[in-house]
Amino acid sequence: MFDWMVWTTPVAVFFSCIALMLVGMTVWELKSPTVMRKGWLPMETTRGDRLFMGLLIAAYINLAFIGLAGKFQEWMQLEAEPSIWISFVLSMLVLALVMRKG
């Protein structure tokens, strides 16, 4: 059933984190309803809005890293492509920043 996708450990961890965030946000929303607020994003947002935007940004960071990994290997004269864990950590940090300050 899932043969069409390469389920490496980083991919499984990434999707597991997304599922856990969605469950956590649902519980948080039920316990404490969100209010609109304005951070550094150019509009008022709720927690769900910031999560959605953060997940989109995280996905784009991971896709850009995968697309540029070969170039990074050339530019930095590495023996192998850099680990996908680098983009995972970077994307989760950006997601946390959007959730907190956005």
Biopython code that builds the backbone (N, CA, C, O; Angstrom):
import numpy as np
from Bio.PDB.StructureBuilder import StructureBuilder

atoms = [
    (1, "MET", "N", (0.820, -1.199, 0.000)),
    (1, "MET", "CA", (0.000, 0.000, 0.000)),
    (1, "MET", "C", (0.863, 1.262, 0.000)),
    (1, "MET", "O", (0.575, 2.208, -0.733)),
    (2, "PHE", "N", (1.922, 1.280, 0.820)),
    (2, "PHE", "CA", (2.776, 2.459, 0.887)),
    (2, "PHE", "C", (4.051, 2.292, 0.071)),
    (2, "PHE", "O", (5.036, 2.987, 0.323)),
    (3, "ASP", "N", (4.052, 1.389, -0.894)),
    (3, "ASP", "CA", (5.246, 1.129, -1.695)),
    (3, "ASP", "C", (5.618, 2.292, -2.606)),
    (3, "ASP", "O", (6.765, 2.375, -3.045)),
    (4, "TRP", "N", (4.697, 3.179, -2.897)),
    (4, "TRP", "CA", (4.965, 4.278, -3.808)),
    (4, "TRP", "C", (5.868, 5.341, -3.197)),
    (4, "TRP", "O", (6.408, 6.176, -3.923)),
    (5, "MET", "N", (6.044, 5.330, -1.878)),
    (5, "MET", "CA", (6.841, 6.362, -1.213)),
    (5, "MET", "C", (8.028, 5.733, -0.507)),
    (5, "MET", "O", (7.937, 4.633, 0.037)),
    (6, "VAL", "N", (9.137, 6.445, -0.525)),
    (6, "VAL", "CA", (10.333, 5.974, 0.160)),
    (6, "VAL", "C", (10.219, 6.351, 1.627)),
    (6, "VAL", "O", (10.400, 7.515, 1.982)),
    (7, "TRP", "N", (9.920, 5.380, 2.487)),
    (7, "TRP", "CA", (9.719, 5.630, 3.908)),
    (7, "TRP", "C", (11.033, 5.449, 4.651)),
    (7, "TRP", "O", (11.271, 4.424, 5.290)),
    (8, "THR", "N", (11.878, 6.464, 4.554)),
    (8, "THR", "CA", (13.113, 6.454, 5.320)),
    (8, "THR", "C", (12.794, 6.934, 6.736)),
    (8, "THR", "O", (11.699, 7.432, 6.997)),
    (9, "THR", "N", (13.743, 6.786, 7.634)),
    (9, "THR", "CA", (13.523, 7.227, 9.014)),
    (9, "THR", "C", (13.210, 8.719, 9.101)),
    (9, "THR", "O", (12.270, 9.087, 9.804)),
    (10, "PRO", "N", (13.963, 9.608, 8.410)),
    (10, "PRO", "CA", (13.617, 11.038, 8.496)),
    (10, "PRO", "C", (12.210, 11.351, 7.992)),
    (10, "PRO", "O", (11.524, 12.198, 8.564)),
    (11, "VAL", "N", (11.776, 10.681, 6.934)),
    (11, "VAL", "CA", (10.425, 10.913, 6.401)),
    (11, "VAL", "C", (9.379, 10.462, 7.413)),
    (11, "VAL", "O", (8.395, 11.164, 7.644)),
    (12, "ALA", "N", (9.582, 9.308, 8.010)),
    (12, "ALA", "CA", (8.636, 8.803, 9.004)),
    (12, "ALA", "C", (8.588, 9.706, 10.235)),
    (12, "ALA", "O", (7.511, 9.959, 10.775)),
    (13, "VAL", "N", (9.738, 10.190, 10.680)),
    (13, "VAL", "CA", (9.782, 11.096, 11.838)),
    (13, "VAL", "C", (9.071, 12.399, 11.501)),
    (13, "VAL", "O", (8.309, 12.916, 12.319)),
    (14, "PHE", "N", (9.310, 12.941, 10.300)),
    (14, "PHE", "CA", (8.683, 14.193, 9.875)),
    (14, "PHE", "C", (7.157, 14.069, 9.903)),
    (14, "PHE", "O", (6.478, 14.928, 10.466)),
    (15, "PHE", "N", (6.618, 13.014, 9.304)),
    (15, "PHE", "CA", (5.168, 12.852, 9.269)),
    (15, "PHE", "C", (4.598, 12.512, 10.645)),
    (15, "PHE", "O", (3.478, 12.906, 10.969)),
    (16, "SER", "N", (5.358, 11.792, 11.442)),
    (16, "SER", "CA", (4.920, 11.516, 12.820)),
    (16, "SER", "C", (4.822, 12.805, 13.623)),
    (16, "SER", "O", (3.881, 12.994, 14.393)),
    (17, "CYS", "N", (5.796, 13.689, 13.440)),
    (17, "CYS", "CA", (5.756, 14.990, 14.133)),
    (17, "CYS", "C", (4.541, 15.804, 13.698)),
    (17, "CYS", "O", (3.895, 16.442, 14.529)),
    (18, "ILE", "N", (4.231, 15.788, 12.422)),
    (18, "ILE", "CA", (3.058, 16.514, 11.933)),
    (18, "ILE", "C", (1.786, 15.945, 12.566)),
    (18, "ILE", "O", (0.925, 16.701, 13.017)),
    (19, "ALA", "N", (1.669, 14.624, 12.601)),
    (19, "ALA", "CA", (0.480, 14.003, 13.201)),
    (19, "ALA", "C", (0.378, 14.346, 14.681)),
    (19, "ALA", "O", (-0.709, 14.658, 15.167)),
    (20, "LEU", "N", (1.489, 14.294, 15.402)),
    (20, "LEU", "CA", (1.481, 14.644, 16.826)),
    (20, "LEU", "C", (1.124, 16.107, 17.044)),
    (20, "LEU", "O", (0.416, 16.441, 17.994)),
    (21, "MET", "N", (1.616, 16.986, 16.163)),
    (21, "MET", "CA", (1.269, 18.407, 16.283)),
    (21, "MET", "C", (-0.225, 18.630, 16.076)),
    (21, "MET", "O", (-0.841, 19.418, 16.793)),
    (22, "LEU", "N", (-0.806, 17.943, 15.104)),
    (22, "LEU", "CA", (-2.235, 18.103, 14.851)),
    (22, "LEU", "C", (-3.066, 17.616, 16.035)),
    (22, "LEU", "O", (-4.047, 18.257, 16.411)),
    (23, "VAL", "N", (-2.682, 16.497, 16.614)),
    (23, "VAL", "CA", (-3.391, 15.989, 17.792)),
    (23, "VAL", "C", (-3.218, 16.958, 18.957)),
    (23, "VAL", "O", (-4.183, 17.286, 19.646)),
    (24, "GLY", "N", (-1.990, 17.414, 19.175)),
    (24, "GLY", "CA", (-1.712, 18.359, 20.258)),
    (24, "GLY", "C", (-2.471, 19.665, 20.095)),
    (24, "GLY", "O", (-3.007, 20.202, 21.065)),
    (25, "MET", "N", (-2.518, 20.176, 18.872)),
    (25, "MET", "CA", (-3.235, 21.430, 18.622)),
    (25, "MET", "C", (-4.738, 21.251, 18.842)),
    (25, "MET", "O", (-5.403, 22.165, 19.330)),
    (26, "THR", "N", (-5.270, 20.101, 18.492)),
    (26, "THR", "CA", (-6.698, 19.836, 18.715)),
    (26, "THR", "C", (-7.020, 19.831, 20.202)),
    (26, "THR", "O", (-7.995, 20.447, 20.632)),
    (27, "VAL", "N", (-6.205, 19.139, 20.986)),
    (27, "VAL", "CA", (-6.410, 19.099, 22.432)),
    (27, "VAL", "C", (-6.266, 20.497, 23.025)),
    (27, "VAL", "O", (-7.071, 20.905, 23.863)),
    (28, "TRP", "N", (-5.242, 21.230, 22.591)),
    (28, "TRP", "CA", (-5.008, 22.588, 23.093)),
    (28, "TRP", "C", (-6.193, 23.492, 22.772)),
    (28, "TRP", "O", (-6.610, 24.294, 23.607)),
    (29, "GLU", "N", (-6.734, 23.365, 21.567)),
    (29, "GLU", "CA", (-7.882, 24.184, 21.158)),
    (29, "GLU", "C", (-9.115, 23.853, 21.990)),
    (29, "GLU", "O", (-9.881, 24.748, 22.345)),
    (30, "LEU", "N", (-9.310, 22.592, 22.300)),
    (30, "LEU", "CA", (-10.468, 22.209, 23.124)),
    (30, "LEU", "C", (-10.329, 22.721, 24.553)),
    (30, "LEU", "O", (-11.314, 23.126, 25.171)),
    (31, "LYS", "N", (-9.114, 22.703, 25.074)),
    (31, "LYS", "CA", (-8.892, 23.155, 26.456)),
    (31, "LYS", "C", (-8.843, 24.679, 26.573)),
    (31, "LYS", "O", (-9.309, 25.244, 27.563)),
    (32, "SER", "N", (-8.281, 25.337, 25.568)),
    (32, "SER", "CA", (-8.101, 26.787, 25.608)),
    (32, "SER", "C", (-8.347, 27.364, 24.217)),
    (32, "SER", "O", (-7.420, 27.413, 23.409)),
    (33, "PRO", "N", (-9.563, 27.801, 23.918)),
    (33, "PRO", "CA", (-9.853, 28.344, 22.583)),
    (33, "PRO", "C", (-8.918, 29.499, 22.228)),
    (33, "PRO", "O", (-8.563, 30.323, 23.070)),
    (34, "THR", "N", (-8.543, 29.529, 20.982)),
    (34, "THR", "CA", (-7.577, 30.514, 20.503)),
    (34, "THR", "C", (-8.210, 31.889, 20.307)),
    (34, "THR", "O", (-9.425, 32.013, 20.156)),
    (35, "VAL", "N", (-7.378, 32.903, 20.312)),
    (35, "VAL", "CA", (-7.793, 34.274, 20.005)),
    (35, "VAL", "C", (-6.919, 34.783, 18.875)),
    (35, "VAL", "O", (-5.776, 34.355, 18.712)),
    (36, "MET", "N", (-7.465, 35.691, 18.107)),
    (36, "MET", "CA", (-6.692, 36.293, 17.021)),
    (36, "MET", "C", (-5.621, 37.192, 17.633)),
    (36, "MET", "O", (-5.878, 37.907, 18.601)),
    (37, "ARG", "N", (-4.415, 37.149, 17.058)),
    (37, "ARG", "CA", (-3.370, 38.059, 17.508)),
    (37, "ARG", "C", (-2.468, 38.403, 16.340)),
    (37, "ARG", "O", (-2.389, 37.675, 15.350)),
    (38, "LYS", "N", (-1.796, 39.521, 16.479)),
    (38, "LYS", "CA", (-0.892, 39.994, 15.427)),
    (38, "LYS", "C", (0.526, 39.892, 15.931)),
    (38, "LYS", "O", (0.883, 40.506, 16.936)),
    (39, "GLY", "N", (1.337, 39.116, 15.236)),
    (39, "GLY", "CA", (2.762, 39.016, 15.513)),
    (39, "GLY", "C", (3.508, 39.709, 14.394)),
    (39, "GLY", "O", (3.087, 40.769, 13.932)),
    (40, "TRP", "N", (4.607, 39.128, 13.954)),
    (40, "TRP", "CA", (5.342, 39.753, 12.858)),
    (40, "TRP", "C", (4.820, 39.350, 11.492)),
    (40, "TRP", "O", (5.275, 39.885, 10.481)),
    (41, "LEU", "N", (3.874, 38.420, 11.437)),
    (41, "LEU", "CA", (3.216, 38.135, 10.164)),
    (41, "LEU", "C", (2.310, 39.319, 9.810)),
    (41, "LEU", "O", (1.818, 39.998, 10.711)),
    (42, "PRO", "N", (2.083, 39.579, 8.529)),
    (42, "PRO", "CA", (1.353, 40.785, 8.128)),
    (42, "PRO", "C", (-0.157, 40.723, 8.316)),
    (42, "PRO", "O", (-0.884, 41.493, 7.687)),
    (43, "MET", "N", (-0.645, 39.819, 9.172)),
    (43, "MET", "CA", (-2.082, 39.693, 9.391)),
    (43, "MET", "C", (-2.325, 39.099, 10.769)),
    (43, "MET", "O", (-1.420, 38.527, 11.377)),
    (44, "GLU", "N", (-3.542, 39.236, 11.253)),
    (44, "GLU", "CA", (-3.904, 38.592, 12.507)),
    (44, "GLU", "C", (-4.104, 37.108, 12.240)),
    (44, "GLU", "O", (-4.704, 36.724, 11.236)),
    (45, "THR", "N", (-3.600, 36.282, 13.141)),
    (45, "THR", "CA", (-3.680, 34.838, 12.945)),
    (45, "THR", "C", (-4.096, 34.131, 14.235)),
    (45, "THR", "O", (-3.966, 34.671, 15.333)),
    (46, "THR", "N", (-4.591, 32.926, 14.070)),
    (46, "THR", "CA", (-4.866, 32.049, 15.204)),
    (46, "THR", "C", (-3.733, 31.021, 15.271)),
    (46, "THR", "O", (-2.877, 30.979, 14.388)),
    (47, "ARG", "N", (-3.731, 30.198, 16.315)),
    (47, "ARG", "CA", (-2.718, 29.143, 16.419)),
    (47, "ARG", "C", (-2.777, 28.219, 15.206)),
    (47, "ARG", "O", (-1.742, 27.826, 14.668)),
    (48, "GLY", "N", (-3.976, 27.877, 14.783)),
    (48, "GLY", "CA", (-4.131, 26.991, 13.631)),
    (48, "GLY", "C", (-3.583, 27.601, 12.354)),
    (48, "GLY", "O", (-2.964, 26.905, 11.550)),
    (49, "ASP", "N", (-3.806, 28.898, 12.160)),
    (49, "ASP", "CA", (-3.256, 29.592, 10.992)),
    (49, "ASP", "C", (-1.735, 29.522, 11.001)),
    (49, "ASP", "O", (-1.107, 29.225, 9.985)),
    (50, "ARG", "N", (-1.151, 29.802, 12.170)),
    (50, "ARG", "CA", (0.310, 29.794, 12.280)),
    (50, "ARG", "C", (0.868, 28.385, 12.078)),
    (50, "ARG", "O", (1.931, 28.221, 11.479)),
    (51, "LEU", "N", (0.157, 27.363, 12.576)),
    (51, "LEU", "CA", (0.595, 25.987, 12.358)),
    (51, "LEU", "C", (0.565, 25.657, 10.871)),
    (51, "LEU", "O", (1.516, 25.075, 10.349)),
    (52, "PHE", "N", (-0.502, 26.016, 10.192)),
    (52, "PHE", "CA", (-0.622, 25.745, 8.760)),
    (52, "PHE", "C", (0.500, 26.423, 7.988)),
    (52, "PHE", "O", (1.151, 25.789, 7.158)),
    (53, "MET", "N", (0.733, 27.707, 8.252)),
    (53, "MET", "CA", (1.798, 28.428, 7.551)),
    (53, "MET", "C", (3.170, 27.853, 7.894)),
    (53, "MET", "O", (4.034, 27.735, 7.025)),
    (54, "GLY", "N", (3.366, 27.500, 9.154)),
    (54, "GLY", "CA", (4.637, 26.918, 9.573)),
    (54, "GLY", "C", (4.901, 25.578, 8.912)),
    (54, "GLY", "O", (6.033, 25.283, 8.527)),
    (55, "LEU", "N", (3.853, 24.760, 8.776)),
    (55, "LEU", "CA", (4.019, 23.466, 8.115)),
    (55, "LEU", "C", (4.325, 23.635, 6.628)),
    (55, "LEU", "O", (5.117, 22.882, 6.062)),
    (56, "LEU", "N", (3.694, 24.624, 5.999)),
    (56, "LEU", "CA", (4.021, 24.894, 4.599)),
    (56, "LEU", "C", (5.478, 25.314, 4.448)),
    (56, "LEU", "O", (6.179, 24.827, 3.562)),
    (57, "ILE", "N", (5.929, 26.210, 5.305)),
    (57, "ILE", "CA", (7.315, 26.662, 5.256)),
    (57, "ILE", "C", (8.254, 25.491, 5.514)),
    (57, "ILE", "O", (9.274, 25.357, 4.838)),
    (58, "ALA", "N", (7.921, 24.640, 6.487)),
    (58, "ALA", "CA", (8.749, 23.471, 6.797)),
    (58, "ALA", "C", (8.845, 22.537, 5.586)),
    (58, "ALA", "O", (9.921, 22.023, 5.282)),
    (59, "ALA", "N", (7.741, 22.323, 4.911)),
    (59, "ALA", "CA", (7.757, 21.466, 3.726)),
    (59, "ALA", "C", (8.633, 22.062, 2.631)),
    (59, "ALA", "O", (9.398, 21.341, 1.990)),
    (60, "TYR", "N", (8.528, 23.379, 2.409)),
    (60, "TYR", "CA", (9.348, 24.022, 1.387)),
    (60, "TYR", "C", (10.829, 23.984, 1.741)),
    (60, "TYR", "O", (11.666, 23.818, 0.853)),
    (61, "ILE", "N", (11.169, 24.132, 3.010)),
    (61, "ILE", "CA", (12.568, 24.036, 3.431)),
    (61, "ILE", "C", (13.101, 22.638, 3.131)),
    (61, "ILE", "O", (14.204, 22.495, 2.602)),
    (62, "ASN", "N", (12.330, 21.610, 3.462)),
    (62, "ASN", "CA", (12.764, 20.232, 3.195)),
    (62, "ASN", "C", (12.892, 19.959, 1.702)),
    (62, "ASN", "O", (13.853, 19.321, 1.271)),
    (63, "LEU", "N", (11.939, 20.433, 0.912)),
    (63, "LEU", "CA", (12.015, 20.224, -0.542)),
    (63, "LEU", "C", (13.200, 20.962, -1.146)),
    (63, "LEU", "O", (13.884, 20.424, -2.017)),
    (64, "ALA", "N", (13.454, 22.194, -0.694)),
    (64, "ALA", "CA", (14.595, 22.956, -1.199)),
    (64, "ALA", "C", (15.909, 22.260, -0.836)),
    (64, "ALA", "O", (16.832, 22.198, -1.649)),
    (65, "PHE", "N", (15.985, 21.742, 0.384)),
    (65, "PHE", "CA", (17.199, 21.055, 0.811)),
    (65, "PHE", "C", (17.440, 19.806, -0.032)),
    (65, "PHE", "O", (18.564, 19.545, -0.460)),
    (66, "ILE", "N", (16.387, 19.041, -0.266)),
    (66, "ILE", "CA", (16.526, 17.835, -1.092)),
    (66, "ILE", "C", (16.975, 18.210, -2.500)),
    (66, "ILE", "O", (17.833, 17.544, -3.081)),
    (67, "GLY", "N", (16.399, 19.270, -3.044)),
    (67, "GLY", "CA", (16.765, 19.710, -4.389)),
    (67, "GLY", "C", (18.178, 20.250, -4.491)),
    (67, "GLY", "O", (18.822, 20.112, -5.531)),
    (68, "LEU", "N", (18.667, 20.864, -3.421)),
    (68, "LEU", "CA", (19.995, 21.485, -3.453)),
    (68, "LEU", "C", (21.089, 20.644, -2.806)),
    (68, "LEU", "O", (22.244, 21.070, -2.777)),
    (69, "ALA", "N", (20.761, 19.464, -2.286)),
    (69, "ALA", "CA", (21.749, 18.650, -1.568)),
    (69, "ALA", "C", (22.948, 18.316, -2.448)),
    (69, "ALA", "O", (24.085, 18.346, -1.978)),
    (70, "GLY", "N", (22.714, 18.004, -3.691)),
    (70, "GLY", "CA", (23.821, 17.717, -4.613)),
    (70, "GLY", "C", (24.714, 18.926, -4.826)),
    (70, "GLY", "O", (25.937, 18.798, -4.892)),
    (71, "LYS", "N", (24.106, 20.098, -4.934)),
    (71, "LYS", "CA", (24.882, 21.338, -5.091)),
    (71, "LYS", "C", (25.692, 21.635, -3.837)),
    (71, "LYS", "O", (26.846, 22.056, -3.924)),
    (72, "PHE", "N", (25.084, 21.415, -2.659)),
    (72, "PHE", "CA", (25.821, 21.618, -1.407)),
    (72, "PHE", "C", (27.050, 20.715, -1.366)),
    (72, "PHE", "O", (28.122, 21.121, -0.917)),
    (73, "GLN", "N", (26.875, 19.491, -1.841)),
    (73, "GLN", "CA", (27.991, 18.546, -1.861)),
    (73, "GLN", "C", (29.115, 19.077, -2.754)),
    (73, "GLN", "O", (30.288, 18.990, -2.389)),
    (74, "GLU", "N", (28.769, 19.620, -3.912)),
    (74, "GLU", "CA", (29.771, 20.192, -4.820)),
    (74, "GLU", "C", (30.418, 21.431, -4.223)),
    (74, "GLU", "O", (31.644, 21.530, -4.175)),
    (75, "TRP", "N", (29.597, 22.385, -3.763)),
    (75, "TRP", "CA", (30.106, 23.655, -3.270)),
    (75, "TRP", "C", (31.028, 23.484, -2.069)),
    (75, "TRP", "O", (32.054, 24.156, -1.966)),
    (76, "MET", "N", (30.659, 22.581, -1.161)),
    (76, "MET", "CA", (31.430, 22.392, 0.068)),
    (76, "MET", "C", (32.436, 21.251, -0.046)),
    (76, "MET", "O", (33.126, 20.923, 0.920)),
    (77, "GLN", "N", (32.517, 20.646, -1.237)),
    (77, "GLN", "CA", (33.437, 19.551, -1.529)),
    (77, "GLN", "C", (33.322, 18.436, -0.485)),
    (77, "GLN", "O", (34.319, 17.989, 0.083)),
    (78, "LEU", "N", (32.088, 18.003, -0.249)),
    (78, "LEU", "CA", (31.811, 16.934, 0.707)),
    (78, "LEU", "C", (31.916, 15.584, 0.009)),
    (78, "LEU", "O", (31.748, 15.496, -1.207)),
    (79, "GLU", "N", (32.189, 14.543, 0.768)),
    (79, "GLU", "CA", (32.265, 13.198, 0.202)),
    (79, "GLU", "C", (30.886, 12.644, -0.138)),
    (79, "GLU", "O", (30.729, 11.883, -1.093)),
    (80, "ALA", "N", (29.885, 13.036, 0.658)),
    (80, "ALA", "CA", (28.514, 12.574, 0.431)),
    (80, "ALA", "C", (27.571, 13.761, 0.611)),
    (80, "ALA", "O", (27.946, 14.800, 1.154)),
    (81, "GLU", "N", (26.337, 13.578, 0.140)),
    (81, "GLU", "CA", (25.341, 14.639, 0.318)),
    (81, "GLU", "C", (25.094, 14.864, 1.801)),
    (81, "GLU", "O", (25.152, 13.919, 2.588)),
    (82, "PRO", "N", (24.816, 16.118, 2.196)),
    (82, "PRO", "CA", (24.534, 16.380, 3.610)),
    (82, "PRO", "C", (23.278, 15.638, 4.077)),
    (82, "PRO", "O", (22.379, 15.362, 3.282)),
    (83, "SER", "N", (23.228, 15.327, 5.349)),
    (83, "SER", "CA", (22.131, 14.560, 5.920)),
    (83, "SER", "C", (20.817, 15.338, 5.870)),
    (83, "SER", "O", (20.786, 16.552, 6.074)),
    (84, "ILE", "N", (19.750, 14.619, 5.598)),
    (84, "ILE", "CA", (18.411, 15.214, 5.566)),
    (84, "ILE", "C", (17.988, 15.685, 6.950)),
    (84, "ILE", "O", (17.078, 16.505, 7.073)),
    (85, "TRP", "N", (18.639, 15.175, 7.992)),
    (85, "TRP", "CA", (18.323, 15.609, 9.356)),
    (85, "TRP", "C", (18.599, 17.094, 9.540)),
    (85, "TRP", "O", (17.968, 17.740, 10.376)),
    (86, "ILE", "N", (19.528, 17.639, 8.775)),
    (86, "ILE", "CA", (19.823, 19.079, 8.860)),
    (86, "ILE", "C", (18.580, 19.879, 8.486)),
    (86, "ILE", "O", (18.202, 20.815, 9.190)),
    (87, "SER", "N", (17.947, 19.506, 7.375)),
    (87, "SER", "CA", (16.748, 20.244, 6.955)),
    (87, "SER", "C", (15.583, 19.998, 7.898)),
    (87, "SER", "O", (14.757, 20.886, 8.106)),
    (88, "PHE", "N", (15.508, 18.804, 8.470)),
    (88, "PHE", "CA", (14.441, 18.512, 9.431)),
    (88, "PHE", "C", (14.551, 19.415, 10.651)),
    (88, "PHE", "O", (13.567, 20.024, 11.071)),
    (89, "VAL", "N", (15.743, 19.500, 11.215)),
    (89, "VAL", "CA", (15.956, 20.344, 12.398)),
    (89, "VAL", "C", (15.700, 21.807, 12.052)),
    (89, "VAL", "O", (15.043, 22.520, 12.810)),
    (90, "LEU", "N", (16.219, 22.258, 10.906)),
    (90, "LEU", "CA", (16.001, 23.646, 10.488)),
    (90, "LEU", "C", (14.515, 23.939, 10.293)),
    (90, "LEU", "O", (14.032, 24.986, 10.726)),
    (91, "SER", "N", (13.792, 23.035, 9.653)),
    (91, "SER", "CA", (12.363, 23.271, 9.409)),
    (91, "SER", "C", (11.565, 23.274, 10.712)),
    (91, "SER", "O", (10.614, 24.045, 10.840)),
    (92, "MET", "N", (11.929, 22.431, 11.682)),
    (92, "MET", "CA", (11.218, 22.425, 12.971)),
    (92, "MET", "C", (11.520, 23.698, 13.770)),
    (92, "MET", "O", (10.655, 24.200, 14.487)),
    (93, "LEU", "N", (12.745, 24.221, 13.648)),
    (93, "LEU", "CA", (13.071, 25.487, 14.312)),
    (93, "LEU", "C", (12.276, 26.646, 13.708)),
    (93, "LEU", "O", (11.773, 27.506, 14.430)),
    (94, "VAL", "N", (12.168, 26.658, 12.384)),
    (94, "VAL", "CA", (11.381, 27.707, 11.718)),
    (94, "VAL", "C", (9.909, 27.570, 12.089)),
    (94, "VAL", "O", (9.237, 28.574, 12.324)),
    (95, "LEU", "N", (9.404, 26.351, 12.143)),
    (95, "LEU", "CA", (8.015, 26.128, 12.556)),
    (95, "LEU", "C", (7.781, 26.646, 13.972)),
    (95, "LEU", "O", (6.779, 27.311, 14.235)),
    (96, "ALA", "N", (8.701, 26.342, 14.880)),
    (96, "ALA", "CA", (8.569, 26.830, 16.260)),
    (96, "ALA", "C", (8.599, 28.354, 16.301)),
    (96, "ALA", "O", (7.858, 28.962, 17.073)),
    (97, "LEU", "N", (9.441, 28.978, 15.486)),
    (97, "LEU", "CA", (9.513, 30.442, 15.442)),
    (97, "LEU", "C", (8.201, 31.046, 14.938)),
    (97, "LEU", "O", (7.712, 32.027, 15.498)),
    (98, "VAL", "N", (7.636, 30.462, 13.885)),
    (98, "VAL", "CA", (6.357, 30.961, 13.354)),
    (98, "VAL", "C", (5.250, 30.783, 14.387)),
    (98, "VAL", "O", (4.424, 31.678, 14.567)),
    (99, "MET", "N", (5.223, 29.648, 15.062)),
    (99, "MET", "CA", (4.199, 29.419, 16.069)),
    (99, "MET", "C", (4.324, 30.391, 17.237)),
    (99, "MET", "O", (3.313, 30.851, 17.767)),
    (100, "ARG", "N", (5.528, 30.705, 17.636)),
    (100, "ARG", "CA", (5.748, 31.558, 18.817)),
    (100, "ARG", "C", (5.610, 33.057, 18.511)),
    (100, "ARG", "O", (4.936, 33.789, 19.235)),
    (101, "LYS", "N", (6.255, 33.494, 17.436)),
    (101, "LYS", "CA", (6.325, 34.938, 17.155)),
    (101, "LYS", "C", (5.410, 35.403, 16.026)),
    (101, "LYS", "O", (5.164, 36.601, 15.884)),
    (102, "GLY", "N", (4.912, 34.481, 15.233)),
    (102, "GLY", "CA", (4.104, 34.844, 14.074)),
    (102, "GLY", "C", (2.780, 35.349, 14.483)),
    (102, "GLY", "O", (1.964, 35.703, 13.632)),
]
sb = StructureBuilder()
sb.init_structure("model")
sb.init_model(0)
sb.init_chain("A")
sb.init_seg("    ")
for serial, (resi, resn, name, xyz) in enumerate(atoms, 1):
    if name == "N":
        sb.init_residue(resn, " ", resi, " ")
    sb.init_atom(name, np.array(xyz, "f"), 0.0, 1.0, " ", f" {name:<3s}", serial, name[0])
structure = sb.get_structure()
